[in-house]
């Protein structure tokens, strides 16, 4: 079974202290990061991984280099309103706020991630609200009512060769996506690591919900991927710079 995986940059570059990407290190260094969604193609309808953010929130946050996920998908000749499958790796705003742009998709999210953000009062406290957009709850509740929301418990193959893997730590119920490709099993790890370097040096980035769980998730994903080159992070600018560009800001990772 063979799939291709594409990274679609929808915003950036953002500049911050290195300590943002390497927890408690590199305070004096300046690093850049991009925001992405990903597309998996194969012998079935394309699968979009993460939803980016809506134009409304992008305006509120004056997001640098923002292009609507709808427009980036159009560069791959895909229409957001025709996408049938969206996997949300976790519900931080930069990954989930744009879910309203995919009105006809079945949306896959870990049950514990969904319950945390929609039901746990801790999620209303400032550090969590800082990384969340309330519109996400609004839209996901609508999808739950219409039967379009699939709540996943742990590891689950959702289409042949595409498996959601529970990998908590950065958030309560973050899920990575394992994809069977010609090169072996590739994993879209999303923010289980912000950069390739986090995996290599066994070091987390910021926004830690559970550090013990995070370290276990590293072990799990390293074991599962075909090679470390096939374990992709959430925000590394290398995903745009080091891979063939097939359309503006769209690169083929595998
Ligand atoms: Zn992120």
Boltz pocket constraint, residues with backbone or C-beta under 6 A from the ligand:
constraints:
  - pocket:
      binder: B
      contacts: [[A, 92], [A, 94], [A, 95], [A, 191], [A, 234], [A, 235]]
      max_distance: 6.0
